[in-house]
């Protein structure tokens, strides 16, 4: 093997290592972005579940002294934002069904908003 062919071979190796390294970095970045997008989507789904189950528990008039029910309702109240039960976007008269209507309407819309925003963020983050 001549010196010229040795230098070409080593140059080819360096070039292939360089492009292979870039491909590995790109694949690693894509994997990280996929994982971050999956976590964002999971958080949005969990938030929507808290709101939907909370609305269902209010509609079923579940015992609010139960620790699990209280935990879910407290979590839903933390996540509701402008869709709160008292003074949310949609308000209903303070009759026996007003709280149920408010929970189903406001928290139902909030759950859908979480899912829509979560899916949009998922699509933006994912490569």
Order of alpha helices (4+ residues) and beta strands (2+ residues): alpha-alpha-alpha-alpha
